[in-house]
Amino acid sequence: MSCCQTHMGMVMRPRAGMAGQVPILGGSGEMTIEMVLPATMHQVSRWQFEATGGSAAKGRQLPELEMEQYLVGGKMYMKMTDPATGKAGWMRLPWHVYCRPEPAVLEIHGT
C-alpha cells in the first residue's frame, strides 16, 4: 500500500463582470490518498472556506466540506456532506467523470 498526504490552499475568484455579486472564496484543505496497486484507491479531503470580497459575504466562514472517495473494482464511489442539511450520502460516479483523458470542466453562469 502507498499513501500520501498533502495540504493545499486555493482562491476562487469570480469571472469578469461578476465581482461584487459573487464573493471570493479562499480556503485551505488537506487530502490523504491511500493506494493499493494496481486498481484500488481511498481518498479523504477536508476543506474550510471563507467568503470575502463581497459586502454581504465578507469574513463569512462556510461549513467544512468533507469528501471521501473509493475506487474499487473499476468503479468510483464518493461520499459528500450536504452543507444545507448536514447529511452525508454516497453516490457512484459515472465512468466518464473519472476516466476521461481530458479534464471535466464545469462552468456555472450567473443569471
C-alpha positions as CSV (number, residue, x, y, z in Angstrom):
1,M,0.0,0.0,0.0
2,S,1.2,3.5,-0.8
3,C,-0.1,6.6,1.0
4,C,0.4,10.4,0.6
5,Q,-0.9,13.4,2.4
6,T,-0.9,17.0,1.2
7,H,-2.0,20.4,2.4
8,M,-3.4,22.9,-0.1
9,G,-4.6,26.5,-0.3
10,M,-6.8,27.9,-3.0
11,V,-8.6,31.1,-4.0
12,M,-11.7,31.0,-6.3
13,R,-12.3,34.4,-7.9
14,P,-15.5,35.4,-9.8
15,R,-15.2,35.8,-13.6
16,A,-15.0,39.2,-15.2
17,G,-18.2,41.2,-14.6
18,M,-19.3,39.2,-11.6
19,A,-17.1,40.9,-9.0
20,G,-19.2,42.4,-6.2
21,Q,-22.1,40.0,-7.0
22,V,-20.2,36.8,-6.2
23,P,-17.8,36.6,-3.3
24,I,-14.2,35.5,-3.5
25,L,-13.7,32.1,-1.8
26,G,-10.4,31.4,-0.1
27,G,-9.7,28.1,1.6
28,S,-7.4,25.6,2.8
29,G,-7.6,21.8,2.9
30,E,-5.9,18.6,3.4
31,M,-6.1,15.4,1.3
32,T,-5.0,11.9,2.2
33,I,-4.7,9.2,-0.6
34,E,-4.1,5.5,0.0
35,M,-3.5,3.3,-3.0
36,V,-3.3,-0.5,-3.2
37,L,-1.9,-1.1,-6.7
38,P,-3.0,-1.9,-9.3
39,A,-6.5,-0.6,-9.0
40,T,-7.8,0.4,-5.6
41,M,-7.8,3.9,-4.0
42,H,-9.2,5.6,-0.9
43,Q,-9.1,9.4,-0.7
44,V,-10.3,11.8,2.0
45,S,-10.4,15.5,1.5
46,R,-11.3,18.2,4.1
47,W,-11.7,21.8,3.1
48,Q,-12.5,25.0,5.0
49,F,-13.5,28.1,3.0
50,E,-14.1,31.7,3.9
51,A,-16.1,34.1,1.7
52,T,-14.5,37.5,1.2
53,G,-14.7,40.3,-1.4
54,G,-18.4,41.0,-1.2
55,S,-20.2,43.3,1.2
56,A,-22.7,40.6,2.4
57,A,-20.1,37.8,2.5
58,K,-17.1,39.5,4.0
59,G,-15.5,37.3,6.6
60,R,-18.2,34.7,6.4
61,Q,-16.9,31.2,7.5
62,L,-18.6,28.5,5.4
63,P,-19.3,24.9,6.8
64,E,-16.4,22.5,6.4
65,L,-16.5,20.4,3.3
66,E,-15.5,16.8,3.6
67,M,-15.4,14.3,0.7
68,E,-14.4,10.7,0.7
69,Q,-13.8,8.5,-2.4
70,Y,-13.2,4.9,-3.2
71,L,-12.1,3.3,-6.4
72,V,-12.9,-0.4,-6.2
73,G,-13.4,-2.9,-9.0
74,G,-13.1,-0.2,-11.6
75,K,-16.0,1.8,-10.1
76,M,-15.7,5.2,-8.3
77,Y,-17.8,5.9,-5.2
78,M,-18.0,9.3,-3.5
79,K,-19.4,10.5,-0.2
80,M,-20.2,14.2,0.4
81,T,-22.0,16.0,3.2
82,D,-24.7,18.4,2.1
83,P,-23.8,21.7,3.8
84,A,-27.5,22.7,4.0
85,T,-28.7,19.6,5.8
86,G,-25.5,18.2,7.3
87,K,-26.4,14.7,6.0
88,A,-23.8,12.6,4.2
89,G,-24.6,10.4,1.2
90,W,-22.8,8.0,-1.1
91,M,-23.1,8.0,-4.9
92,R,-21.4,6.0,-7.7
93,L,-19.8,8.4,-10.2
94,P,-20.3,7.7,-13.9
95,W,-17.3,6.3,-15.7
96,H,-16.7,9.4,-17.9
97,V,-16.3,11.6,-14.8
98,Y,-13.1,9.9,-13.6
99,C,-11.7,8.1,-16.7
100,R,-11.8,10.7,-19.4
101,P,-8.3,11.8,-20.7
102,E,-9.4,15.4,-20.9
103,P,-10.3,17.3,-17.8
104,A,-14.0,17.6,-16.9
105,V,-14.9,21.3,-16.6
106,L,-18.0,22.7,-15.0
107,E,-18.8,26.3,-15.6
108,I,-21.6,27.9,-13.6
109,H,-23.2,31.0,-15.2
110,G,-24.9,33.7,-13.1
111,T,-28.3,34.9,-14.2
